[in-house]
């Protein structure tokens, strides 16, 4: 840009004190000098760049992860690429200043061209920085995968926008301001139109440079922000496997690091919630997360469903421990499946038995019917797996957290729990292997038609006899 402007100034509006020099002679002195300078300096600058940049990329050739100092060097590469030619630009500006003092140019023209060269270097360096930073992003992402972001002074969002403004608008405007000072004052006053070609060229350069630099700056911000926006959309859809590449060491990179840390926290929380739900039940887990935990409970009408293996002691005596574990796992899998179909909750596994509840923690007005349907389905599902007794009882219980402040569990306590366990023991002696208390069948509405009374049953630990029912379709174990 400097050579275009200075050449145009020399030809269109040369100062009066060197008006005797022809325009062709001026161009013949400027353009070959510029070409010779570039040919001489380019190899030196290239070798200097190689010696400064290539050692920091050795980890790529060695196919290994970069060390900390190599990652720091990689972050500094865009600035290094932008600044490595600075000594040669300073030399060019100084030589030009001396030549213009020696030649029949006035002092204003000499300083105008000197600062013009410096401004041109600043514009070039800024553009190189923006381009180099964008081109190196894939390397940044590879180098910082799984590594902490270094705390370095890099160009942030504000600096990038200011650089883009300076390169696209500030420097061309500065050239326009300096141009009149480089021209002959008398000639400028006599014919102001003499600067029109220079201003036209500078305006065109400003428009083109402004578009290119703002486009580069906008892309350097818009592309990573689009990645963050797309990542947030995926997280909202439930995809917690998102991990953004860290391809920037500045503010944009910090935003991506924060996003990845946020998603990692959500991912860890989801894993903990899943494990928590597997241990205590998904409904209880959601209740524990959404409500303030405290000891105690509330009165609830529920149906308790208890299932217990027949002959578990003999099973442990005759089978290897691994076989017993396999039988228990298949047994509990069938229990969980049957209860889940009806929306029940497996409160706990107790040795070779399971305590299941319908009606809490989720409200279920038809809890009795659900429990009876689950019992009939489970009695058939267990035929090829294991022999077990099932007891069902309905009534009022206290449902809540029981234990100590440091450790507690959500459970149900009340007469129906004891009744269901005793009915399960009694059911082991009956062909159907299933017994339900009268209160459960009475509250089951249409499901009651699938059950028939078997008479009063005396249960261990219960003073009064209990009217028991069993399914009409008896599945003999």
Wavefront OBJ file of the C-alpha trace (Angstrom):
o trace
v 0.000 0.000 0.000
v 2.834 2.413 0.818
v 4.529 1.976 -2.573
v 1.224 2.482 -4.385
v 0.440 5.678 -2.495
v 3.934 7.174 -2.526
v 4.345 6.399 -6.209
v 1.003 7.992 -7.001
v 1.914 11.051 -4.934
v 5.263 11.405 -6.688
v 3.738 11.147 -10.148
v 0.455 13.011 -9.717
v 1.491 15.716 -7.261
v 5.264 15.927 -6.717
v 6.545 18.666 -4.387
v 7.814 21.798 -6.064
v 11.423 21.439 -4.876
v 11.925 18.353 -7.016
v 9.562 19.259 -9.837
v 12.490 19.169 -12.264
v 12.570 15.362 -11.877
v 10.339 13.669 -14.365
v 7.536 11.409 -13.271
v 9.074 8.474 -15.084
v 12.377 8.989 -13.289
v 10.565 9.010 -9.946
v 8.834 5.746 -10.709
v 12.080 4.288 -12.049
v 13.733 5.065 -8.730
v 10.901 3.877 -6.441
v 9.620 0.654 -7.965
v 12.943 -1.100 -8.711
v 14.165 -0.152 -5.266
v 11.098 -1.733 -3.713
v 11.521 -4.889 -5.777
v 15.225 -5.179 -4.936
v 14.465 -4.670 -1.245
v 11.815 -7.379 -1.201
v 14.047 -9.838 -3.077
v 16.883 -9.242 -0.644
v 14.830 -9.310 2.540
v 12.415 -12.172 1.810
v 15.023 -15.006 2.050
v 16.395 -13.543 5.281
v 12.939 -13.192 6.779
v 12.015 -16.718 5.688
v 15.117 -18.257 7.297
v 14.490 -16.272 10.466
v 10.887 -17.451 10.551
v 11.943 -21.083 10.051
v 14.466 -20.911 12.882
v 11.867 -19.361 15.191
v 8.726 -21.337 14.296
v 9.742 -24.846 13.236
v 11.306 -25.940 16.581
v 7.965 -25.332 18.270
v 6.275 -27.764 15.865
v 8.724 -30.630 16.366
v 6.095 -32.583 18.317
v 4.090 -32.983 15.108
v 6.971 -34.709 13.316
v 7.647 -36.877 16.366
v 3.940 -37.824 16.586
v 3.609 -37.167 20.310
v 1.698 -34.890 22.626
v 3.291 -31.442 23.007
v 4.988 -30.415 26.223
v 3.795 -27.385 28.175
v 6.448 -25.072 26.728
v 5.598 -26.280 23.217
v 1.918 -25.494 23.771
v 2.866 -22.037 25.010
v 5.053 -21.557 21.942
v 2.205 -22.653 19.701
v -0.085 -20.023 21.205
v 2.539 -17.371 20.493
v 3.007 -18.384 16.865
v 0.461 -15.928 15.363
v 2.121 -12.989 17.133
v 5.551 -14.297 16.149
v 4.476 -14.615 12.523
v 3.151 -11.063 12.605
v 6.270 -9.565 14.215
v 9.151 -11.487 12.675
v 9.435 -9.034 9.721
v 9.407 -5.945 11.958
v 13.208 -5.315 11.814
v 13.154 -5.293 8.023
v 10.250 -2.867 7.896
v 12.081 -0.587 10.345
v 15.206 -0.783 8.200
v 13.153 0.062 5.116
v 11.527 3.028 6.845
v 14.884 4.322 8.099
v 16.598 3.956 4.717
v 13.671 5.696 3.044
v 13.847 8.540 5.562
v 17.591 9.049 4.945
v 17.184 8.902 1.170
v 14.355 11.431 1.220
v 16.473 13.806 3.309
v 19.376 13.366 0.902
v 17.217 13.710 -2.184
v 15.540 17.025 -3.010
v 12.380 16.147 -0.995
v 11.069 18.365 1.758
v 11.027 17.318 5.402
v 7.254 16.814 5.456
v 7.392 14.344 2.609
v 10.258 12.433 4.253
v 8.422 12.001 7.556
v 5.129 11.259 5.822
v 6.691 8.381 3.925
v 8.504 7.193 7.059
v 5.295 6.952 9.073
v 3.501 5.597 6.032
v 5.866 2.639 5.937
v 5.379 2.016 9.654
v 1.589 2.145 9.289
v 1.775 -0.242 6.353
v 3.802 -2.662 8.481
v 1.244 -2.433 11.298
v -1.568 -3.184 8.862
v 0.335 -6.108 7.385
v 1.242 -7.497 10.812
v -2.345 -7.275 12.043
v -3.681 -9.041 8.965
v -1.018 -11.768 9.269
v -1.957 -12.263 12.935
v -5.654 -12.733 12.169
v -4.985 -15.128 9.294
v -2.311 -17.130 11.162
v -4.493 -17.505 14.240
v -7.375 -18.861 12.179
v -5.171 -21.246 10.171
v -3.539 -22.605 13.332
v -6.803 -23.433 15.100
v -6.728 -27.143 14.172
v -3.239 -27.350 15.714
v -4.437 -25.495 18.823
v -7.320 -27.949 19.212
v -4.967 -30.925 18.888
v -2.377 -29.484 21.270
v -4.843 -28.495 24.013
v -6.938 -31.669 23.947
v -7.033 -32.772 27.573
v -4.520 -30.094 28.626
v -5.080 -26.936 30.698
v -5.316 -23.635 28.870
v -2.171 -21.524 29.444
v -2.603 -18.105 30.984
v -1.064 -15.921 28.319
v -1.702 -12.400 27.124
v -3.418 -13.105 23.806
v -5.671 -10.987 21.649
v -9.126 -10.928 23.182
v -12.410 -9.976 21.567
v -11.946 -6.253 22.145
v -8.384 -6.298 20.803
v -9.414 -8.183 17.660
v -12.184 -5.725 16.882
v -9.874 -2.758 17.474
v -7.201 -4.308 15.260
v -9.772 -4.936 12.544
v -10.964 -1.335 12.773
v -7.413 0.020 12.702
v -6.413 -2.122 9.755
v -9.564 -1.527 7.751
v -10.358 2.087 8.630
v -7.854 3.729 10.956
v -4.703 3.316 8.860
v -6.287 4.346 5.508
v -7.751 7.406 7.255
v -4.326 8.209 8.709
v -2.805 8.037 5.215
v -5.478 10.433 4.002
v -4.607 12.837 6.833
v -0.866 12.617 6.072
v -1.193 12.976 2.302
v -1.699 16.788 2.154
v 1.378 17.315 4.329
v 3.493 15.399 1.841
v 2.445 17.581 -1.092
v 3.514 21.062 -2.147
v 1.362 23.591 -0.311
v 1.228 26.140 -3.166
v 0.265 23.486 -5.666
v -2.347 22.086 -3.266
v -3.898 25.544 -2.764
v -3.814 26.259 -6.475
v -5.492 23.004 -7.498
v -6.972 20.909 -4.621
v -8.078 18.312 -7.137
v -4.486 17.150 -7.349
v -5.073 14.899 -4.314
v -8.227 13.327 -5.727
v -6.455 10.279 -7.223
v -4.612 9.646 -3.951
v -7.785 9.945 -1.894
v -9.639 7.716 -4.336
v -6.957 5.050 -4.066
v -6.866 5.286 -0.277
v -10.649 5.089 -0.110
v -10.675 1.982 -2.292
v -7.908 0.414 -0.211
v -9.818 1.268 2.973
v -13.001 -0.330 1.669
v -11.229 -3.495 0.536
v -9.034 -3.771 3.624
v -11.970 -2.975 5.893
v -14.079 -5.700 4.339
v -11.308 -8.304 4.468
v -10.204 -7.536 8.011
v -13.692 -7.259 9.460
v -14.571 -10.507 7.681
v -11.518 -12.194 9.219
v -12.259 -10.752 12.674
v -15.934 -11.681 12.426
v -15.112 -15.242 11.412
v -12.587 -15.559 14.236
v -15.410 -14.779 16.667
v -18.492 -16.122 14.880
v -17.143 -19.609 14.149
v -16.244 -20.531 17.761
v -19.449 -18.913 19.031
v -21.411 -21.032 16.553
v -19.663 -24.105 17.961
v -20.727 -23.068 21.463
v -24.292 -22.386 20.298
v -24.523 -25.748 18.526
v -23.076 -27.438 21.606
v -25.703 -25.818 23.824
v -28.429 -27.011 21.456
v -27.137 -30.572 21.717
v -27.004 -30.332 25.514
v -30.608 -29.089 25.586
v -31.545 -32.176 23.571
v -29.926 -34.366 26.216
v -26.622 -35.098 24.466
v -23.969 -34.802 27.176
v -21.166 -36.255 25.056
v -20.427 -32.816 23.566
v -16.849 -31.568 23.923
v -15.726 -28.454 22.081
v -12.178 -28.240 20.698
v -10.026 -25.689 22.542
v -8.509 -23.848 19.588
v -7.978 -20.436 21.178
v -5.958 -19.334 24.205
v -7.857 -16.098 24.764
v -11.351 -15.192 25.890
v -12.992 -17.399 23.257
v -10.944 -20.358 24.453
v -11.920 -19.607 28.051
v -15.594 -19.694 27.018
v -15.069 -23.112 25.416
v -13.209 -24.399 28.466
v -16.083 -23.216 30.649
v -18.573 -24.932 28.347
v -16.653 -28.214 28.481
v -16.385 -28.004 32.272
v -20.115 -27.315 32.511
v -20.968 -30.309 30.306
v -18.522 -32.493 32.244
v -20.300 -31.488 35.450
v -23.688 -32.270 33.917
v -22.338 -35.581 32.653
v -21.022 -36.480 36.102
v -24.303 -35.437 37.686
v -26.257 -37.566 35.197
v -24.059 -40.562 36.019
v -24.550 -40.014 39.751
v -28.301 -39.588 39.310
v -28.434 -42.771 37.256
v -26.462 -44.690 39.884
v -28.540 -43.123 42.653
v -31.716 -44.091 40.828
v -30.500 -47.654 40.396
v -29.824 -47.889 44.136
v -32.971 -46.280 45.520
v -35.345 -46.027 42.549
v -35.762 -43.253 40.003
v -38.787 -41.686 41.738
v -36.979 -41.508 45.067
v -33.874 -40.117 43.363
v -35.871 -37.342 41.680
v -37.588 -36.567 44.970
v -34.251 -36.370 46.794
v -32.786 -34.039 44.166
v -35.801 -31.721 43.892
v -36.767 -31.466 47.576
v -34.936 -30.598 50.768
v -33.993 -33.819 52.508
v -35.057 -34.215 56.132
v -35.733 -37.057 58.516
v -39.331 -38.124 59.029
v -42.178 -38.833 56.670
v -45.851 -38.489 55.824
v -48.939 -40.674 56.097
v -49.700 -42.411 52.801
v -52.208 -45.016 51.600
v -50.155 -47.608 49.729
v -50.040 -51.240 48.700
v -47.005 -53.230 49.767
v -45.783 -56.106 47.637
v -43.303 -58.562 49.201
v -41.643 -61.459 47.370
v -39.312 -64.029 48.939
v -37.507 -67.087 47.573
v -38.546 -70.564 48.696
v -35.763 -72.715 50.140
v -33.024 -70.122 49.885
v -31.074 -71.719 52.753
v -30.909 -75.058 50.967
v -29.970 -73.276 47.765
v -26.917 -71.790 49.446
v -25.949 -75.233 50.751
v -26.241 -77.073 47.434
v -25.024 -74.470 44.920
v -21.771 -72.635 44.463
v -21.802 -68.958 45.496
v -21.527 -67.845 41.875
v -24.584 -69.936 40.978
v -26.543 -68.468 43.883
v -25.640 -64.948 42.750
v -26.738 -65.776 39.206
v -30.098 -67.123 40.437
v -30.639 -64.071 42.645
v -29.803 -61.691 39.801
v -32.264 -63.381 37.442
v -34.861 -63.482 40.221
v -34.505 -59.776 41.058
v -34.465 -58.857 37.358
v -37.874 -60.475 36.953
v -39.162 -58.699 40.067
v -37.963 -55.273 38.902
v -39.439 -55.796 35.433
v -42.874 -56.861 36.703
v -43.061 -54.019 39.227
v -41.831 -51.410 36.740
v -44.509 -52.324 34.185
v -47.162 -51.333 36.729
v -45.312 -48.204 37.874
v -44.267 -49.565 41.244
v -41.116 -48.922 43.238
v -38.669 -51.554 44.464
v -37.841 -50.187 47.899
v -35.102 -52.642 48.823
v -33.630 -56.081 48.325
v -33.460 -57.964 51.611
v -31.273 -61.039 51.238
v -33.340 -63.278 48.961
v -36.467 -61.111 49.103
v -37.666 -57.781 47.742
v -39.940 -55.125 49.240
v -41.936 -53.269 46.591
v -44.366 -50.389 47.074
v -47.189 -48.920 44.994
v -48.582 -45.471 45.840
v -45.396 -43.755 46.962
v -43.259 -41.788 46.291
v -45.436 -41.205 43.187
v -49.152 -40.731 43.816
v -51.143 -43.676 42.417
v -54.852 -43.763 43.318
v -55.097 -47.280 41.812
v -52.061 -48.599 43.695
v -53.876 -51.759 44.848
v -54.880 -52.796 41.327
v -51.349 -52.137 40.074
v -49.824 -54.302 42.808
v -52.229 -57.201 42.192
v -51.585 -57.131 38.434
v -47.840 -57.111 39.072
v -48.185 -60.085 41.443
v -50.086 -62.174 38.891
v -47.555 -61.351 36.158
v -44.569 -62.065 38.401
v -45.905 -65.436 39.579
v -45.897 -66.636 35.976
v -42.561 -64.984 35.089
v -40.795 -66.745 37.983
v -41.831 -70.287 36.968
v -38.675 -70.984 34.889
v -36.406 -68.981 37.216
v -37.084 -69.678 40.891
v -39.758 -70.657 43.387
v -40.966 -67.709 45.474
v -43.873 -66.609 47.643
v -45.620 -63.281 47.041
v -47.672 -61.327 49.587
v -49.717 -58.151 49.001
v -51.289 -55.869 51.620
v -52.802 -52.370 51.521
v -53.147 -49.749 54.220
v -51.703 -46.650 55.802
v -47.947 -46.305 56.249
v -45.425 -43.603 57.016
v -43.280 -42.924 53.945
v -40.134 -40.871 54.383
v -36.472 -40.730 55.310
v -35.426 -43.009 58.163
v -31.948 -43.108 59.687
v -29.499 -40.434 60.839
v -28.578 -37.024 59.434
v -25.357 -38.502 58.073
v -27.012 -41.531 56.467
v -30.652 -42.349 55.829
v -32.940 -44.042 53.331
v -36.396 -43.472 51.980
v -38.703 -46.332 52.996
v -42.179 -47.186 54.264
v -43.061 -48.291 57.787
v -46.436 -49.633 58.922
v -48.670 -52.662 59.414
v -49.066 -53.405 55.654
v -45.311 -54.028 55.405
v -45.396 -56.706 58.101
v -48.629 -58.200 56.737
v -47.233 -58.492 53.202
v -44.079 -60.210 54.469
v -46.104 -62.710 56.511
v -48.457 -63.383 53.572
v -45.400 -64.106 51.403
v -44.261 -66.716 53.953
v -47.748 -68.255 53.993
v -47.946 -68.204 50.180
v -44.917 -70.495 49.958
v -47.186 -73.298 51.193
v -49.913 -72.723 48.595
v -49.964 -73.858 44.942
v -50.455 -70.331 43.594
v -47.517 -68.968 45.632
v -49.488 -65.671 45.847
v -51.682 -64.324 48.675
v -53.287 -60.892 48.985
v -54.980 -59.325 51.998
v -58.673 -58.434 51.817
v -58.004 -54.681 51.954
v -55.847 -54.846 48.827
v -58.444 -56.779 46.809
v -61.281 -54.542 48.030
v -59.430 -51.442 46.808
v -58.536 -52.953 43.423
v -61.849 -52.274 41.618
v -61.947 -54.283 38.368
v -58.781 -56.212 39.182
v -60.643 -57.860 42.120
v -62.535 -60.081 39.661
v -59.290 -62.004 39.029
v -58.991 -63.017 42.691
v -60.887 -65.416 44.934
v -61.014 -65.767 48.715
v -59.218 -68.705 50.328
v -60.413 -68.004 53.878
v -58.892 -66.598 57.040
v -55.175 -67.077 57.521
v -53.304 -66.841 60.813
v -50.061 -64.989 60.265
v -47.019 -65.109 62.521
v -46.839 -61.979 64.643
v -50.397 -60.886 63.753
v -53.048 -61.290 66.469
v -56.172 -61.438 64.304
v -56.653 -63.708 61.288
v -56.448 -62.120 57.843
v -58.891 -62.914 55.032
v -56.618 -63.886 52.152
v -57.170 -64.046 48.389
v -55.282 -65.763 45.573
v -55.420 -65.447 41.777
v -58.160 -67.378 39.969
v -55.661 -68.666 37.422
v -53.295 -70.657 39.615
v -49.804 -71.081 38.254
v -48.378 -74.175 39.932
v -44.655 -73.862 40.673
l 1 2 3 4 5 6 7 8 9 10 11 12 13 14 15 16 17 18 19 20 21 22 23 24 25 26 27 28 29 30 31 32 33 34 35 36 37 38 39 40 41 42 43 44 45 46 47 48 49 50 51 52 53 54 55 56 57 58 59 60 61 62 63 64 65 66 67 68 69 70 71 72 73 74 75 76 77 78 79 80 81 82 83 84 85 86 87 88 89 90 91 92 93 94 95 96 97 98 99 100 101 102 103 104 105 106 107 108 109 110 111 112 113 114 115 116 117 118 119 120 121 122 123 124 125 126 127 128 129 130 131 132 133 134 135 136 137 138 139 140 141 142 143 144 145 146 147 148 149 150 151 152 153 154 155 156 157 158 159 160 161 162 163 164 165 166 167 168 169 170 171 172 173 174 175 176 177 178 179 180 181 182 183 184 185 186 187 188 189 190 191 192 193 194 195 196 197 198 199 200 201 202 203 204 205 206 207 208 209 210 211 212 213 214 215 216 217 218 219 220 221 222 223 224 225 226 227 228 229 230 231 232 233 234 235 236 237 238 239 240 241 242 243 244 245 246 247 248 249 250 251 252 253 254 255 256 257 258 259 260 261 262 263 264 265 266 267 268 269 270 271 272 273 274 275 276 277 278 279 280 281 282 283 284 285 286 287 288 289 290 291 292 293 294 295 296 297 298 299 300 301 302 303 304 305 306 307 308 309 310 311 312 313 314 315 316 317 318 319 320 321 322 323 324 325 326 327 328 329 330 331 332 333 334 335 336 337 338 339 340 341 342 343 344 345 346 347 348 349 350 351 352 353 354 355 356 357 358 359 360 361 362 363 364 365 366 367 368 369 370 371 372 373 374 375 376 377 378 379 380 381 382 383 384 385 386 387 388 389 390 391 392 393 394 395 396 397 398 399 400 401 402 403 404 405 406 407 408 409 410 411 412 413 414 415 416 417 418 419 420 421 422 423 424 425 426 427 428 429 430 431 432 433 434 435 436 437 438 439 440 441 442 443 444 445 446 447 448 449 450 451 452 453 454 455 456 457 458 459 460 461 462 463 464 465 466 467 468 469 470 471 472 473 474 475 476 477
